[in-house]
Amino acid sequence: MFYISGMKTLLYSVILFAVCAPWCIASAQSNGSSAEQPAPAQVAPPSKTKRTLDPESIKRAKLTRLRKDLALTDDQVTKVKPIIDVYVNDMAAIKSDASLDSRTRRHKFAEARQKYESALDGVLDPEQRQKLASLREERRARLRAARSGKASAELEPAGSAAVPAIVQ
């Protein structure tokens, strides 16, 4: 009795599979052609892409930061806007110039930054120049500390000491 019941179940399962399998394959093929969905071999591995920002958003951010940090007057804002525009456009042009090697690119970046800073200094009053210089120095110090790994050591709680590695 059990044998016949098991055979019926097996028979029904085979029939159900035979009916459903072609339908599933046809349904999968009709949902998307192979041109729309790349084969697994064609899919590129996820790569780390650089964050790209719109030059206009960079310009707005720079102006906002200067306005906030240095308390720019409306007259200064109108004078600073074209300086920021030229600087951001120059930097974007340097970044997109594929003919430059890394040394030349760094040199051009430094020239553009120096031109920007001197033009900006011409608009600011002495007190604002001093404030901007101190902000730049603080930023450089933070970057140096992060590069040397001191930032992570400063973030550790005072009671936790680094465990030395055991050398064998």
C-alpha positions in Angstrom: 0.0 0.0 0.0 2.7 2.4 1.0 4.6 1.5 -2.2 1.7 2.5 -4.4 1.1 5.7 -2.5 4.8 6.6 -2.9 4.7 5.8 -6.6 1.7 8.1 -7.1 3.4 10.9 -5.3 6.5 10.4 -7.4 4.4 10.3 -10.6 2.6 13.5 -9.8 5.9 15.2 -9.0 7.4 14.2 -12.3 4.3 15.4 -14.2 4.2 18.6 -12.3 7.9 19.3 -13.0 7.4 18.4 -16.7 4.6 20.9 -17.0 6.1 23.7 -15.0 9.8 23.6 -16.1 9.1 24.7 -19.8 6.8 27.4 -18.5 9.5 28.7 -16.1 12.1 28.8 -18.8 9.8 30.6 -21.2 8.8 33.1 -18.6 12.5 33.8 -17.7 13.4 34.3 -21.4 10.4 36.7 -22.0 11.2 38.9 -19.0 14.6 40.0 -20.4 16.6 39.2 -23.5 20.3 38.4 -23.2 21.1 41.8 -24.7 19.5 43.6 -21.8 21.0 41.4 -19.1 24.7 40.9 -19.5 26.1 37.4 -19.0 27.9 36.9 -15.7 31.3 36.9 -17.5 30.5 40.3 -19.0 29.7 42.0 -15.7 32.6 44.1 -14.5 33.7 43.6 -10.9 32.7 46.5 -8.7 35.5 49.0 -8.7 36.3 51.8 -6.4 35.2 54.9 -8.3 36.3 58.4 -7.4 33.7 60.7 -6.1 33.0 63.3 -8.7 31.2 66.5 -7.8 29.6 69.0 -10.0 31.8 72.1 -10.4 28.8 74.3 -9.6 28.3 72.6 -6.2 32.0 73.0 -5.5 31.7 76.7 -6.2 28.7 77.0 -3.9 30.4 75.1 -1.2 33.6 77.1 -1.3 31.6 80.4 -1.3 29.4 79.2 1.6 32.5 78.1 3.6 34.3 81.4 3.1 31.2 83.4 3.9 30.6 81.5 7.1 34.3 81.2 8.3 35.4 84.8 7.4 32.1 86.7 7.7 32.4 88.1 4.2 30.5 91.3 3.4 28.1 91.4 0.4 30.7 93.5 -1.5 33.4 90.8 -0.8 31.1 88.1 -1.9 30.6 89.7 -5.3 34.4 90.0 -5.6 35.1 86.5 -4.4 32.6 84.7 -6.7 34.6 85.2 -10.0 37.8 84.2 -8.2 36.2 80.9 -7.1 34.7 80.4 -10.6 38.1 80.7 -12.2 39.8 78.5 -9.7 37.3 75.7 -9.8 37.2 75.8 -13.6 41.0 75.7 -13.8 41.2 72.8 -11.4 38.6 70.8 -13.4 40.5 71.5 -16.6 43.8 70.3 -15.1 42.1 67.1 -13.7 40.5 66.3 -17.1 43.7 67.0 -19.1 44.9 63.4 -19.9 48.1 64.7 -21.6 49.7 65.7 -18.3 51.9 63.5 -16.3 51.5 63.4 -12.5 54.4 65.8 -11.8 53.2 68.4 -14.3 49.6 68.0 -13.0 50.8 68.6 -9.4 52.7 71.7 -10.5 49.7 73.1 -12.3 47.5 72.4 -9.3 50.0 74.3 -7.1 50.1 77.2 -9.5 46.3 77.5 -9.7 46.0 77.3 -5.9 48.7 80.0 -5.4 46.9 82.2 -7.9 43.6 81.6 -6.1 45.0 82.3 -2.7 46.7 85.5 -3.8 43.6 86.8 -5.5 41.5 85.9 -2.5 44.0 87.7 -0.2 43.5 90.9 -2.3 39.8 90.9 -1.4 40.1 90.1 2.3 40.9 92.5 5.1 44.0 91.8 7.3 41.9 90.2 10.1 40.1 87.8 7.6 43.5 86.9 6.0 44.8 86.0 9.4 41.7 83.9 10.2 42.0 82.1 6.8 45.7 81.4 7.3 45.0 79.8 10.7 42.1 77.7 9.3 44.4 76.5 6.5 47.1 75.6 9.0 44.7 73.7 11.2 43.5 71.7 8.1 47.1 70.9 7.1 47.9 69.8 10.6 44.8 67.5 10.6 45.8 66.0 7.3 49.4 65.5 8.4 48.2 63.8 11.5 45.8 61.5 9.6 48.6 60.6 7.2 51.0 59.7 9.9 48.4 57.7 11.8 48.3 59.9 14.9 44.6 60.7 14.4 43.7 57.1 15.2 46.0 57.1 18.3 44.3 60.3 19.6 40.9 58.7 19.2 41.7 55.8 21.5 40.5 56.0 25.1 43.1 57.0 27.6 43.0 53.7 29.5 43.5 51.5 26.5 47.1 50.9 25.5 48.0 49.2 22.2 49.0 45.6 22.7 52.4 44.9 21.2 52.6 42.2 18.6 54.4 39.0 19.6 57.4 38.4 17.3 58.6 34.9 16.9 
